[in-house]
């Protein structure tokens, strides 16, 4: 039953009993038991709901299949419906997760225009530059953890130090020039990008603190509206 098998009601009494009880000639009535049972049931149902909030779709389906059409089953169906909507929204938002190469002729459409819909990070380095290739390797790994951001890279024929440019709303918003001799792991590059709000990270501290003593030296430049006209 909803409130358990025990249910205690306040018994009916006569006026005479009430007078005797008032003067202490009769023991007091046992009251509050039903309210306590009700309170315990409410807590129990709330805990059940909380416990199912983190269930997977498969687990929710199993609970629903084993249900009996009760209010609990309807609540499970509501949780399942919300979960599906959340997963769909997350899937629509996390549409990237890789790093693709573009040519100079694709820059406007893939970077400038596309950044009007979502943030774009583009790595630019010289063709055949081993330092740029190393950054590109790490950059691609960072992309796997940042699925809401479009990651691209472009090889330039002219000599240029490796740079990562953030584009937002069709304009370059920030640029960093990472030193590949000081960034040797993907999480180190992710940390550097996160410090400049170019990506979001779950890292709690600079991973290089525990890997070695030397620190990164990185030049950070604010981009002007007419920055890098030769690649735009």
N, CA and C of each residue as an Amber inpcrd file, in Angstrom:
protein
   696
   0.8380000  -1.1880000   0.0000000   0.0000000   0.0000000   0.0000000
   0.8820000   1.2500000   0.0000000   0.2620000   2.3850000  -0.3050000
   1.0460000   3.6000000  -0.4710000   1.8410000   3.9510000   0.7640000
   1.2470000   3.8710000   1.9280000   1.9150000   4.2980000   3.1530000
   2.3370000   3.1300000   4.0170000   2.4130000   1.9120000   3.4670000
   2.8450000   0.7560000   4.2430000   1.6590000   0.0560000   4.8790000
   1.9480000  -1.0470000   5.5450000   0.8770000  -1.8580000   6.1260000
   0.4080000  -1.2900000   7.4620000   1.2520000  -0.5070000   8.1330000
   0.8530000   0.0530000   9.4250000   0.2070000   1.4070000   9.2090000
  -0.9630000   1.5990000   9.7440000  -1.6270000   2.8900000   9.6730000
  -2.4380000   3.0710000  10.9420000  -2.0790000   4.0530000  11.7270000
  -2.7350000   4.2590000  13.0220000  -3.5460000   5.5330000  12.9600000
  -4.8190000   5.4460000  13.2860000  -5.7080000   6.6020000  13.3240000
  -5.9650000   6.9810000  14.7860000  -6.2570000   8.2310000  15.0210000
  -6.6450000   8.6800000  16.3620000  -8.0260000   8.1190000  16.6840000
  -8.1360000   7.3330000  17.7630000  -9.4420000   6.7130000  18.0760000
 -10.4540000   7.7460000  18.5400000 -11.7440000   7.4160000  18.3190000
 -12.7990000   8.2930000  18.7990000 -12.8990000   8.1870000  20.3220000
 -13.1470000   9.3090000  20.9750000 -13.2530000   9.3280000  22.4410000
 -14.5190000  10.0580000  22.8600000 -14.9160000   9.8120000  24.1300000
 -16.0760000  10.5120000  24.6780000 -15.6090000  11.7520000  25.4240000
 -16.5320000  12.6110000  25.7240000 -16.2030000  13.8310000  26.4710000
 -15.6720000  13.4680000  27.8600000 -16.2600000  12.4110000  28.4600000
 -15.8120000  11.9650000  29.7820000 -14.3550000  11.5090000  29.7360000
 -13.9940000  10.7130000  28.6740000 -12.6090000  10.2680000  28.5230000
 -11.6560000  11.4480000  28.3790000 -12.0890000  12.4320000  27.6590000
 -11.2370000  13.6050000  27.4520000 -10.9750000  14.3370000  28.7600000
 -12.0330000  14.4170000  29.6180000 -11.8690000  15.0880000  30.9140000
 -10.9160000  14.2920000  31.7960000 -11.0780000  12.9510000  31.8100000
 -10.2120000  12.1110000  32.6200000  -8.7650000  12.1720000  32.1380000
  -8.5920000  12.2280000  30.8380000  -7.2370000  12.2760000  30.2740000
  -6.5980000  13.6250000  30.5970000  -7.4250000  14.6860000  30.6150000
  -6.9210000  16.0090000  30.9300000  -6.3900000  16.0690000  32.3520000
  -7.0300000  15.3260000  33.2950000  -6.6030000  15.3160000  34.6880000
  -5.5920000  14.2100000  34.9730000  -5.1620000  13.5140000  33.9450000
  -4.1330000  12.5010000  34.1330000  -4.6370000  11.1710000  34.6070000
  -5.9330000  10.9880000  34.5950000  -6.4810000   9.7230000  35.0480000
  -6.4440000   8.6440000  33.9640000  -6.2260000   9.0300000  32.7290000
  -6.1060000   8.0900000  31.6110000  -4.8120000   8.4050000  30.8440000
  -4.1980000   7.3820000  30.2710000  -2.9690000   7.6300000  29.5080000
  -3.2600000   8.4450000  28.2530000  -2.2770000   9.2030000  27.7570000
  -2.4990000  10.0240000  26.5460000  -2.7050000   9.1370000  25.3270000
  -3.4510000   9.6770000  24.3640000  -3.6790000   8.9530000  23.1110000
  -2.3960000   8.9240000  22.2710000  -2.2030000   7.8680000  21.5170000
  -1.0630000   7.7650000  20.6150000  -1.4180000   8.4770000  19.3130000
  -0.7440000   9.5790000  19.0360000  -1.0530000  10.3780000  17.8530000
   0.2230000  10.5880000  17.0530000   0.0630000  11.0080000  15.8200000
   1.2120000  11.3530000  14.9760000   1.8060000  10.1840000  14.2210000
   1.3210000   8.9500000  14.4500000   1.9130000   7.7940000  13.7720000
   1.6590000   7.8640000  12.2740000   0.4400000   8.1870000  11.8830000
   0.1130000   8.2350000  10.4610000   0.9140000   9.3300000   9.7690000
   1.0580000  10.4950000  10.4710000   1.8310000  11.5690000   9.8750000
   3.2890000  11.1540000   9.6810000   3.8180000  10.3930000  10.6190000
   5.1990000   9.9230000  10.5070000   5.3490000   8.9560000   9.3420000
   4.3770000   8.0490000   9.1950000   4.4160000   7.0960000   8.0890000
   4.3340000   7.8390000   6.7600000   3.4580000   8.8450000   6.6920000
   3.3250000   9.6280000   5.4710000   4.6300000  10.3400000   5.1330000
   5.2560000  10.9190000   6.1570000   6.5170000  11.6180000   5.9470000
   7.5950000  10.6730000   5.4430000   7.6760000   9.4920000   6.0480000
   8.6640000   8.5000000   5.6060000   8.4110000   8.0820000   4.1650000
   7.1410000   7.9430000   3.7980000   6.8100000   7.5240000   2.4340000
   7.2260000   8.5990000   1.4250000   6.9860000   9.8720000   1.7770000
   7.3580000  10.9740000   0.8830000   8.8650000  10.9900000   0.6560000
   9.6210000  10.8130000   1.7400000  11.0850000  10.7830000   1.6300000
  11.5290000   9.6100000   0.7710000  10.8880000   8.4570000   0.9870000
  11.2380000   7.2550000   0.2290000  10.9900000   7.4630000  -1.2670000
   9.8440000   8.0580000  -1.6040000   9.5240000   8.2840000  -3.0180000
  10.4720000   9.3000000  -3.6410000  10.8300000  10.3300000  -2.8690000
  11.7720000  11.3370000  -3.3780000  13.1340000  10.7140000  -3.6460000
  13.5560000   9.8280000  -2.7420000  14.8480000   9.1520000  -2.9280000
  14.8190000   8.2370000  -4.1530000  13.6870000   7.5840000  -4.3770000
  13.5520000   6.7370000  -5.5610000  13.6930000   7.5570000  -6.8280000
  13.0630000   8.7250000  -6.8330000  13.1180000   9.5820000  -8.0150000
  14.5370000  10.0490000  -8.2760000  15.2180000  10.4710000  -7.2010000
  16.6000000  10.9250000  -7.3380000  17.4790000   9.7930000  -7.8390000
  17.2550000   8.5790000  -7.3120000  18.0970000   7.4470000  -7.6880000
  17.9620000   7.1060000  -9.1610000  16.8050000   7.3990000  -9.7720000
  16.5880000   7.0800000 -11.1870000  17.0450000   8.2070000 -12.1150000
  17.3180000   9.3940000 -11.5730000  17.7060000  10.5150000 -12.4180000
  19.0030000  10.2440000 -13.1710000  19.8710000   9.4170000 -12.5970000
  21.1660000   9.1280000 -13.2220000  21.1790000   7.8000000 -13.9690000
  20.0210000   7.1560000 -14.0700000  19.9500000   5.8840000 -14.7990000
  20.1810000   6.1020000 -16.2870000  20.7240000   5.1020000 -16.9370000
  20.8640000   5.1410000 -18.3860000  19.5080000   4.8650000 -19.0300000
  19.4270000   5.1150000 -20.3330000  18.1750000   4.8330000 -21.0480000
  17.8240000   3.3530000 -20.9410000  18.8380000   2.4850000 -21.0480000
  18.6020000   1.0420000 -20.9590000  18.0510000   0.6680000 -19.5800000
  18.6010000   1.2710000 -18.5310000  18.1140000   0.9840000 -17.1800000
  16.6780000   1.4760000 -16.9950000  16.3930000   2.6560000 -17.5130000
  15.0350000   3.1850000 -17.4140000  14.0560000   2.2860000 -18.1750000
  14.4650000   1.8250000 -19.3560000  13.6030000   0.9300000 -20.1340000
  13.3050000  -0.3540000 -19.3520000  14.3200000  -0.8680000 -18.6760000
  14.1330000  -2.0940000 -17.8970000  13.1400000  -1.8700000 -16.7610000
  13.2900000  -0.7220000 -16.0630000  12.3630000  -0.4230000 -14.9620000
  10.9320000  -0.2620000 -15.4890000  10.8110000   0.3810000 -16.6360000
   9.4820000   0.6180000 -17.2110000   8.8580000  -0.7040000 -17.6470000
   9.6540000  -1.5970000 -18.2620000   9.1540000  -2.9000000 -18.7060000
   8.6780000  -3.7430000 -17.5280000   9.3300000  -3.5560000 -16.3810000
   8.9620000  -4.3310000 -15.1930000   7.8900000  -3.6390000 -14.3610000
   7.4080000  -2.4950000 -14.8390000   6.4260000  -1.7360000 -14.0780000
   5.0240000  -2.2840000 -14.2320000   4.1070000  -1.6350000 -13.5080000
   2.7150000  -2.0960000 -13.4980000   1.7430000  -0.9810000 -13.8560000
   2.2610000   0.0700000 -14.5210000   1.3860000   1.1660000 -14.9070000
   1.0990000   2.1460000 -13.7960000   1.8380000   2.0630000 -12.7070000
   1.6100000   2.9380000 -11.5570000   2.1870000   4.3190000 -11.8140000
   2.0150000   5.1880000 -10.8140000   2.5720000   6.5390000 -10.9140000
   4.0880000   6.4970000 -11.0230000   4.7110000   5.5060000 -10.3590000
   6.1680000   5.3690000 -10.4440000   6.6080000   5.1400000 -11.8800000
   5.8850000   4.3080000 -12.5890000   6.2310000   4.0220000 -13.9850000
   6.0700000   5.2740000 -14.8430000   5.0310000   6.0420000 -14.5860000
   4.8180000   7.2800000 -15.3420000   5.9600000   8.2690000 -15.0890000
   6.4370000   8.3110000 -13.8580000   7.5630000   9.1950000 -13.5440000
   8.8130000   8.7260000 -14.2620000   9.0220000   7.3990000 -14.3150000
  10.1620000   6.8600000 -15.0480000  10.0910000   7.2260000 -16.5260000
   8.8940000   7.2020000 -17.0860000   8.7200000   7.5700000 -18.4890000
   9.0400000   9.0430000 -18.7020000   8.6720000   9.8820000 -17.7180000
   9.0060000  11.3110000 -17.8110000  10.5170000  11.5210000 -17.7590000
  11.1770000  10.7720000 -16.8570000  12.6360000  10.8800000 -16.7580000
  13.2790000  10.4140000 -18.0600000  12.7770000   9.3230000 -18.6180000
  13.3120000   8.8010000 -19.8820000  13.1400000   9.8260000 -21.0020000
  11.9720000  10.4570000 -21.0510000  11.6990000  11.4530000 -22.0900000
  12.6590000  12.6390000 -21.9670000  12.8700000  13.0880000 -20.7330000
  13.8120000  14.1980000 -20.5210000  15.2220000  13.7950000 -20.9140000
  15.6080000  12.5640000 -20.5610000  16.9490000  12.0860000 -20.8670000
  17.1880000  12.0530000 -22.3760000  16.1880000  11.5920000 -23.1290000
  16.3240000  11.5430000 -24.5900000  16.4800000  12.9430000 -25.1740000
  15.7330000  13.8960000 -24.6420000  15.8450000  15.2810000 -25.1160000
  17.2200000  15.8520000 -24.7940000  17.7270000  15.5250000 -23.5880000
  19.0520000  16.0090000 -23.2020000  20.1330000  15.4120000 -24.0960000
  20.0060000  14.1160000 -24.3910000  20.9970000  13.4620000 -25.2490000
  20.9650000  14.0290000 -26.6640000  19.7500000  14.3170000 -27.1460000
  19.6330000  14.8810000 -28.4840000  20.2420000  16.2790000 -28.5480000
  19.9840000  17.0830000 -27.5070000  20.5460000  18.4310000 -27.4620000
  22.0680000  18.3820000 -27.3840000  22.5860000  17.4470000 -26.5930000
  24.0330000  17.2990000 -26.4770000  24.6340000  16.8450000 -27.7960000
  23.9490000  15.9280000 -28.4870000  24.4360000  15.4230000 -29.7680000
  24.4530000  16.5410000 -30.8130000  23.4330000  17.4010000 -30.7840000
  23.3900000  18.5110000 -31.7280000  24.4870000  19.5300000 -31.4600000
  24.8140000  19.6900000 -30.1700000  25.8360000  20.6720000 -29.7920000
  27.2370000  20.1270000 -30.0240000  27.4470000  18.8710000 -29.6820000
  28.7710000  18.2550000 -29.8380000  28.8820000  17.6370000 -31.2250000
  28.9850000  18.4840000 -32.2160000  28.9320000  18.0350000 -33.5990000
  30.3020000  17.8540000 -34.2250000  31.3530000  18.1960000 -33.4780000
  32.6960000  18.1280000 -34.0550000  33.5010000  16.9960000 -33.4060000
  34.6950000  17.2970000 -32.9060000  35.5000000  16.2540000 -32.2640000
  36.6910000  15.8170000 -33.0680000  36.9050000  16.4200000 -34.2400000
  38.0860000  16.0890000 -35.0300000  38.7270000  17.3750000 -35.5400000
  39.8190000  17.2340000 -36.2490000  40.5600000  18.4010000 -36.7440000
  40.8510000  18.1620000 -38.2260000  40.3080000  19.0060000 -39.0710000
  40.4290000  18.8210000 -40.5180000  41.3470000  19.8750000 -41.1340000
  42.0130000  19.4590000 -42.1940000  42.8810000  20.3970000 -42.9210000
  42.0560000  21.1650000 -43.9480000  42.3660000  22.4460000 -44.1070000
  41.7230000  23.2670000 -45.1240000  42.8000000  23.9350000 -45.9690000
  42.3940000  24.3480000 -47.1470000  43.2940000  25.0920000 -48.0240000
  43.0310000  26.5840000 -47.8470000  43.8810000  27.3790000 -48.4330000
  43.7410000  28.8320000 -48.3310000  42.4350000  29.3000000 -48.9660000
  42.0470000  28.6370000 -50.0460000  40.8140000  29.0240000 -50.7350000
  39.5620000  28.6960000 -49.9250000  39.6810000  27.8030000 -48.9310000
  38.5410000  27.4150000 -48.1010000  38.4250000  28.2530000 -46.8390000
  39.4010000  29.1230000 -46.6010000  39.4740000  29.8260000 -45.3160000
  38.2190000  30.6490000 -45.0370000  37.7520000  31.3880000 -46.0070000
  36.6020000  32.2640000 -45.7700000  35.3610000  31.4530000 -45.4110000
  35.0710000  30.3970000 -46.1810000  33.8530000  29.6200000 -45.9260000
  33.9610000  28.7780000 -44.6640000  35.1290000  28.1410000 -44.4650000
  35.2870000  27.2090000 -43.3540000  35.5730000  27.9020000 -42.0220000
  36.1740000  29.0680000 -42.0750000  36.5640000  29.7650000 -40.8430000
  35.7260000  31.0230000 -40.6300000  35.9060000  32.0160000 -41.4840000
  35.2210000  33.3020000 -41.2890000  33.7060000  33.1440000 -41.2680000
  33.1500000  32.4690000 -42.2690000  31.6970000  32.3290000 -42.3450000
  31.1650000  31.3460000 -41.3110000  31.8410000  30.2160000 -41.1490000
  31.3480000  29.1990000 -40.2240000  31.4090000  29.6690000 -38.7700000
  32.3290000  30.5630000 -38.4410000  32.4540000  31.0440000 -37.0640000
  31.2880000  31.9400000 -36.6580000  30.4470000  32.3050000 -37.6050000
  29.2410000  33.0650000 -37.2700000  28.2010000  32.1610000 -36.6100000
  28.3660000  30.8490000 -36.7680000  27.4310000  29.8840000 -36.1820000
  28.0070000  29.1760000 -34.9550000  29.3290000  29.0080000 -34.9240000
  29.9820000  28.3670000 -33.7800000  31.4540000  28.7560000 -33.7820000
  32.0850000  28.6220000 -32.6350000  33.4950000  29.0010000 -32.5210000
  34.3610000  28.0990000 -33.3950000  35.3820000  28.7190000 -33.9980000
  36.3290000  27.9910000 -34.8240000  37.7460000  28.2920000 -34.3420000
  38.5350000  27.2610000 -34.1530000  39.9550000  27.4080000 -33.8740000
  40.7250000  26.8810000 -35.0730000  41.6410000  27.7000000 -35.5910000
  42.4180000  27.2800000 -36.7450000  43.9040000  27.4040000 -36.4290000
  44.6230000  26.3410000 -36.6690000  46.0740000  26.3190000 -36.4930000
  46.7150000  26.5870000 -37.8530000  47.6240000  27.5580000 -37.8750000
  48.3180000  27.9190000 -39.1070000  49.8120000  27.7340000 -38.8990000
  50.4650000  27.0090000 -39.7950000  51.9040000  26.8140000 -39.6850000
  52.4940000  26.5850000 -41.0730000  53.7940000  26.6580000 -41.1590000
  54.4780000  26.5400000 -42.4360000  54.5230000  25.0940000 -42.9100000
  54.2840000  24.9140000 -44.1940000  54.3800000  23.5890000 -44.8010000
  55.7560000  22.9810000 -44.5330000  55.7810000  21.7720000 -43.9870000
  57.0360000  21.0860000 -43.7340000  57.7170000  21.4550000 -42.4350000
  57.1260000  22.3530000 -41.6540000  57.7170000  22.7660000 -40.3750000
  57.4510000  21.6800000 -39.3260000  58.5140000  21.0770000 -38.7970000
  58.3530000  19.9790000 -37.8410000  57.6870000  20.4460000 -36.5480000
  57.9770000  21.6850000 -36.1400000  57.3360000  22.2080000 -34.9230000
  55.8330000  22.3710000 -35.1440000  55.4650000  22.8730000 -36.3070000
  54.0490000  23.0240000 -36.6170000  53.3400000  21.6830000 -36.6820000
  54.0280000  20.6880000 -37.2370000  53.4430000  19.3520000 -37.3310000
  53.2230000  18.7580000 -35.9390000  54.1450000  19.0230000 -35.0170000
  53.9880000  18.5300000 -33.6550000  52.7870000  19.1840000 -32.9730000
  52.6530000  20.5080000 -33.1380000  51.5060000  21.2010000 -32.5600000
  50.2070000  20.6860000 -33.1800000  50.2390000  20.4280000 -34.4710000
  49.0420000  19.9280000 -35.1550000  48.6170000  18.5690000 -34.5950000
  49.5920000  17.7270000 -34.2870000  49.3180000  16.4080000 -33.7080000
  48.6220000  16.5500000 -32.3480000  49.1190000  17.4490000 -31.5130000
  48.5180000  17.6820000 -30.2020000  47.1650000  18.3890000 -30.3320000
  47.1020000  19.3300000 -31.2670000  45.8840000  20.1070000 -31.5200000
  44.7250000  19.1780000 -31.8830000  45.0090000  18.1670000 -32.6960000
  43.9780000  17.2070000 -33.1050000  43.4710000  16.3960000 -31.9170000
  44.3490000  16.0940000 -30.9740000  43.9240000  15.3560000 -29.7830000
  43.0510000  16.2210000 -28.8840000  43.3780000  17.5040000 -28.7810000
  42.5440000  18.4220000 -27.9950000  41.1450000  18.4890000 -28.6010000
  41.0560000  18.4610000 -29.9260000  39.7610000  18.5420000 -30.6080000
  38.8260000  17.4290000 -30.1650000  39.3770000  16.2640000 -29.8460000
  38.5540000  15.1310000 -29.4300000  37.8400000  15.4030000 -28.1120000
  38.3940000  16.2990000 -27.2870000  37.7770000  16.6340000 -25.9950000
  36.9100000  17.8790000 -26.0650000  36.9000000  18.5500000 -27.2020000
  36.1750000  19.8290000 -27.3290000  35.2300000  19.7460000 -28.5190000
  34.1900000  18.9520000 -28.3850000  33.3240000  18.6270000 -29.5190000
  32.3600000  19.7390000 -29.9060000  32.3170000  20.8240000 -29.1310000
  31.4360000  21.9380000 -29.4770000  32.1640000  22.9990000 -30.3020000
  33.4580000  22.8030000 -30.5270000  34.2780000  23.7720000 -31.2520000
  34.8180000  23.1290000 -32.5210000  34.8220000  23.8900000 -33.5850000
  35.3580000  23.3990000 -34.8590000  36.8710000  23.6420000 -34.8880000
  37.6490000  22.5710000 -35.0580000  39.1070000  22.6460000 -35.1200000
  39.5590000  22.4370000 -36.5720000  40.4200000  23.3300000 -37.0310000
  40.9640000  23.2410000 -38.3790000  42.4490000  23.5580000 -38.3520000
  43.1490000  23.1310000 -39.3880000  44.5400000  23.5560000 -39.5300000
  44.8330000  23.8090000 -40.9980000  45.7810000  24.7360000 -41.2300000
  46.1280000  25.1210000 -42.5910000  47.6340000  25.2810000 -42.6990000
  48.1880000  24.6610000 -43.7080000  49.6260000  24.7800000 -43.9680000
  49.8800000  25.9460000 -44.9200000  50.7860000  26.8230000 -44.5280000
  51.1540000  27.9800000 -45.3460000  52.4400000  27.6950000 -46.1050000
  52.5620000  28.2380000 -47.3150000  53.7980000  28.0940000 -48.0660000
  54.8720000  29.0460000 -47.5480000  54.4670000  30.2320000 -47.1320000
  55.4270000  31.1910000 -46.6050000  55.7840000  30.8420000 -45.1590000
  56.8820000  31.3600000 -44.7070000  57.3520000  31.0450000 -43.3650000
  56.5300000  31.8070000 -42.3250000  55.9740000  31.0560000 -41.3650000
  55.1750000  31.6510000 -40.3010000  55.3070000  30.7820000 -39.0580000
  55.4640000  31.4160000 -37.9150000  55.5250000  30.6630000 -36.6630000
  54.1600000  30.0430000 -36.3870000  54.1070000  28.8090000 -35.8700000
  52.8100000  28.1740000 -35.5910000  51.9340000  29.0620000 -34.7110000
  50.7180000  29.2630000 -35.1280000  49.7790000  30.1000000 -34.3710000
  48.4050000  29.4520000 -34.3820000  47.6880000  29.6290000 -33.2840000
  46.3070000  29.1520000 -33.1780000  45.4170000  30.3750000 -33.0360000
  44.4970000  30.5490000 -33.9740000  43.6220000  31.7200000 -34.0000000
  42.1980000  31.2970000 -33.6800000  41.5770000  32.0120000 -32.7630000
  40.1790000  31.7650000 -32.4060000  39.2950000  32.7350000 -33.1890000
  38.3060000  32.1930000 -33.8850000  37.3540000  33.0070000 -34.6370000
  35.9700000  32.8890000 -34.0220000  35.3500000  34.0490000 -33.7840000
  33.9940000  34.1080000 -33.2410000  33.2250000  35.1860000 -33.9980000
  32.0100000  34.8520000 -34.4120000  31.1630000  35.8060000 -35.1330000
  31.8510000  36.3790000 -36.3730000  32.6000000  35.5440000 -37.0540000
  33.2100000  35.9580000 -38.3060000  34.4910000  36.7260000 -38.1790000
  34.9720000  36.9260000 -36.9410000  36.1670000  37.7380000 -36.7320000
  37.1870000  36.9990000 -35.8670000  38.4920000  37.2300000 -36.1030000
  39.5110000  36.6730000 -35.2030000  39.4330000  37.3630000 -33.8500000
  39.3430000  36.5930000 -32.7830000  39.1740000  37.1780000 -31.4510000
  40.4130000  37.0260000 -30.5730000  41.2190000  35.9950000 -30.8550000
  42.3910000  35.7780000 -30.0080000  43.3840000  34.9000000 -30.7560000
  44.6670000  35.1140000 -30.4850000  45.7100000  34.2970000 -31.1090000
  46.7720000  33.9410000 -30.0820000  47.2220000  32.7100000 -30.1120000
  48.3640000  32.3230000 -29.2970000  49.4140000  31.7030000 -30.2090000
  50.6700000  31.8470000 -29.8100000  51.7940000  31.2580000 -30.5370000
  52.4880000  30.2840000 -29.5830000  52.0640000  29.0340000 -29.5640000
  52.6220000  28.0730000 -28.6060000  54.0450000  27.6760000 -28.9580000
  54.8400000  27.4610000 -27.9410000  56.2110000  27.0010000 -28.1050000
  56.2190000  25.4770000 -28.0170000  56.4070000  24.7940000 -29.1350000
  56.3390000  23.3170000 -29.1150000  57.4220000  22.6680000 -28.2620000
  58.4710000  23.3970000 -27.9200000  59.4980000  22.8110000 -27.0510000
  59.0320000  22.7600000 -25.6040000  58.0040000  23.5140000 -25.2750000
  57.4870000  23.5430000 -23.9040000  56.1390000  22.8530000 -23.7710000
  55.4920000  22.5330000 -24.8850000  54.2120000  21.8320000 -24.8750000
  54.4310000  20.4870000 -25.5490000  54.4200000  19.4370000 -24.7680000
  54.7470000  18.1140000 -25.3050000  53.5860000  17.1290000 -25.2360000
  52.5160000  17.5110000 -24.5490000  51.3620000  16.6240000 -24.4150000
  50.0900000  17.3940000 -24.7650000  49.0550000  16.6430000 -25.1870000
  47.8010000  17.2770000 -25.5950000  47.1310000  18.0190000 -24.4410000
  47.1920000  17.4410000 -23.2270000  46.5320000  18.1100000 -22.1040000
  47.2400000  19.4120000 -21.7390000  48.5290000  19.5060000 -22.0310000
  49.2600000  20.7550000 -21.7850000  48.7770000  21.8470000 -22.7380000
  48.5840000  21.4840000 -24.0000000  48.0530000  22.4520000 -24.9640000
  46.6170000  22.8220000 -24.6120000  45.8330000  21.8390000 -24.1750000
  44.4520000  22.1120000 -23.7680000  44.4100000  23.1090000 -22.6170000
  45.3250000  22.9530000 -21.6640000  45.3820000  23.8640000 -20.5270000
  45.7060000  25.2820000 -20.9830000  46.6710000  25.4170000 -21.8860000
  47.0640000  26.7340000 -22.3950000  45.8940000  27.4000000 -23.1060000
  45.1860000  26.6460000 -23.9390000  44.0320000  27.1990000 -24.6470000
  42.9200000  27.5930000 -23.6750000  42.7270000  26.7850000 -22.6470000
  41.6680000  27.0580000 -21.6760000  41.9510000  28.3220000 -20.8760000
  43.2170000  28.5980000 -20.6100000  43.5510000  29.7940000 -19.8410000
  43.1830000  31.0700000 -20.5890000  43.0980000  30.9820000 -21.8900000
  42.7150000  32.1420000 -22.7040000  41.2570000  32.0610000 -23.1660000
  40.4710000  31.1740000 -22.5240000  39.0360000  31.0210000 -22.8130000
  38.7850000  30.5820000 -24.2520000  39.7660000  29.9350000 -24.8560000
  39.5840000  29.4440000 -26.2260000  38.8650000  28.1050000 -26.2380000
  39.0160000  27.3290000 -25.1680000  38.2900000  26.0750000 -24.9980000
  37.8880000  25.9570000 -23.5360000  36.9840000  25.0380000 -23.2480000
  36.6550000  24.6870000 -21.8750000  37.3690000  23.3830000 -21.5340000
  37.7740000  23.2480000 -20.2830000  38.5060000  22.0580000 -19.8840000
  38.0480000  21.5810000 -18.5170000  38.2310000  20.2930000 -18.2730000
  37.9630000  19.7260000 -16.9520000  39.2340000  19.6410000 -16.1150000
  40.3570000  20.0400000 -16.6940000  41.6100000  20.0320000 -15.9470000
  41.5370000  21.0330000 -14.7950000  42.0180000  20.6300000 -13.6380000
  41.9720000  21.4720000 -12.4570000  43.2380000  22.2870000 -12.2540000
  44.3370000  21.8560000 -12.8750000  45.5930000  22.5870000 -12.7510000
  46.4730000  22.2930000 -13.9500000  47.5010000  23.0890000 -14.0970000
  48.4370000  22.9170000 -15.2010000  49.0900000  21.5480000 -15.1130000
  48.9050000  20.6770000 -16.0930000  49.4750000  19.3180000 -16.0170000
  50.9990000  19.3010000 -16.0360000  51.6220000  20.3940000 -16.4510000
  53.0880000  20.4310000 -16.5000000  53.7140000  20.5880000 -15.1170000
  52.9020000  20.9390000 -14.1380000  53.4240000  21.1000000 -12.7810000
  54.0450000  19.8020000 -12.2920000  53.4400000  18.6960000 -12.6680000
  53.9040000  17.4060000 -12.1820000  54.7620000  16.6550000 -13.2000000
  54.9400000  17.2410000 -14.3900000  55.6840000  16.5310000 -15.4190000
  57.1300000  17.0060000 -15.5320000  57.3500000  18.3080000 -15.3210000
  58.7090000  18.8380000 -15.3890000  58.7060000  20.2370000 -14.7980000
  59.8750000  20.8030000 -14.6310000  59.9940000  22.0710000 -13.9320000
  59.9150000  23.2860000 -14.8500000  60.3010000  23.1070000 -16.1240000
  60.3060000  24.2690000 -16.9930000  58.8930000  24.7070000 -17.3190000
  58.7070000  25.9720000 -17.5360000  57.4020000  26.5380000 -17.7930000
  57.2850000  26.9650000 -19.2470000  56.0800000  27.0830000 -19.7090000
  55.8460000  27.4820000 -21.0930000  56.0390000  28.9840000 -21.2540000
  56.5740000  29.3630000 -22.3800000  56.6710000  30.7770000 -22.7350000
  55.8360000  30.9640000 -23.9890000  54.7840000  31.7060000 -23.8790000
  53.8340000  31.8250000 -24.9880000  53.4270000  33.2800000 -25.1620000
  53.4530000  33.7610000 -26.3860000  53.0550000  35.1270000 -26.6880000
  51.5820000  35.1540000 -27.0490000  50.8640000  36.0340000 -26.3930000
  49.4300000  36.1440000 -26.6100000  49.1380000  37.5210000 -27.1770000
  48.4180000  37.5610000 -28.2680000  48.1430000  38.8160000 -28.9450000
  46.6470000  38.9750000 -29.1670000  46.1570000  40.1730000 -28.8890000
  44.8020000  40.5140000 -29.2600000  44.7630000  40.7300000 -30.7680000
  43.7320000  40.2040000 -31.4300000  43.6330000  40.3320000 -32.8700000
  42.8110000  41.5660000 -33.2390000  43.2810000  42.2790000 -34.2070000
  42.5590000  43.4160000 -34.7150000  41.6340000  42.9620000 -35.8380000
  40.7030000  43.8110000 -36.1970000  39.7240000  43.4410000 -37.2080000
  40.3860000  43.0880000 -38.5370000  41.5170000  43.7150000 -38.8440000
  42.1770000  43.4760000 -40.1220000  43.3600000  42.5130000 -39.9830000
  43.3430000  41.6980000 -38.9170000  44.4690000  40.8000000 -38.6860000
  44.5490000  39.7150000 -39.7510000  45.7390000  39.3580000 -40.1400000
  46.0240000  38.3080000 -41.1060000  45.1750000  38.3880000 -42.3680000
  45.2350000  39.5510000 -43.0470000  44.4530000  39.6810000 -44.2790000
  44.9210000  38.7350000 -45.3710000  46.1770000  38.2530000 -45.2620000
  46.7140000  37.3840000 -46.2960000  46.1480000  35.9840000 -46.2510000
  45.4470000  35.6100000 -45.1390000  44.8830000  34.2650000 -45.0610000
  43.3700000  34.2930000 -44.9740000  42.7680000  35.4640000 -44.9860000
  41.3200000  35.5730000 -44.7860000  40.5670000  35.6910000 -46.0950000
